[in-house]
């Protein structure tokens, strides 16, 4: 059965919105252990990625191909989704359409209930995190067990993921050992009492614990990295093999997929299977790539297609390229802001640079008004993005859309008035020289009165220079600098930014 998508925004935004970023970031940067964990992990992944990307001579062409395929897909999303639905249905699967998280959670809960199961195993999935599926299942009396190692650490630690690819990036080995010893026994096979914090020992404890879950589960829930519209093929790309166990062992498989995860054909998929592993884990090829088309014999397969604000993003020509994202997390690992604050500060299941653009777009900019400012606009995220999403430009676009407080608007209006005439600007120069007094001997202003205190709350302000540019020009050239000509009609429009 076909249906129509198109609720303007995500209805339940609890997984996409947390505390304002400046408030949450302040706590994070004050935690030296967290900063050490993040710094070590991101530096390692960054170096691995740079090495393997450097091996590919046509990387930039691949990147351009990835961007073009995604743009073509987004431009034809309506017909490609119907093609996918027809192909999955023809191969024995059932397709469900969910406008928002509430609808998706209801569909999945009813499907699990229909099997009589009271627990499910899960493959790591951003879409199910976005809709808060684990919490919804728990409210319905169904236990959902994460089977990805990092997700397991987060779940057992009663924590939240802080990275797209490495959700437990903020934890070190000693902390993980402690969590396993404390928590595993309460929900399944306990960790051995003599567990050490060596990676093989921790992995073995997780393996034994999870094996019991795989063998007893009757329902598995996954996301999908890609879906091929032409054949109805779904794909999960992973490193540990837990995904394959979930996808093949339980008799019922439910996949929740954001509607943007489509590619038209298998040839298109080939491009992304090269771009994704090198960008995410810094590997030439990921160890496990599972693909399935519809239901296999003896298995019941359901595909839930999730909108949850995506058609609203699609409707914004300046913002829609965020839907190209393949969730590789390369942008997180190079971002100087993410490296210092970690993912929790973003208050969304999508942290880092992509979270700073995607979350406000999915929820509406007013609900995540501070996230577009969680960036230095250095452009490193754009450089590494395998589908060339121009995140800095989108951040600026979103900054213009978020509601600005009245004092800030008043200051900007006053600045525009002063800069509107050479005479008025000259008057502000003498006032700004007086600002040097506020800096005292340090030469830095530490606090200003409201409303300017918002600026100095998190940064020092350098004092105005003793001699401004116009004064310097006049002194060295013997006359004031020439007036700047007004921009020609049809120019680059920089004044409207
Ligand atoms: S925005 Fe680009 S770099 Fe960041 S997660 Fe998405 S695809 Fe990867």
Boltz pocket constraint, residues with backbone or C-beta under 6 A from the ligand:
constraints:
  - pocket:
      binder: B
      contacts: [[A, 279], [A, 324], [A, 325], [A, 326], [A, 327], [A, 328], [A, 329], [A, 330], [A, 331], [A, 332], [A, 354], [A, 381], [A, 384], [A, 385], [A, 386], [A, 387], [A, 388], [A, 389]]
      max_distance: 6.0
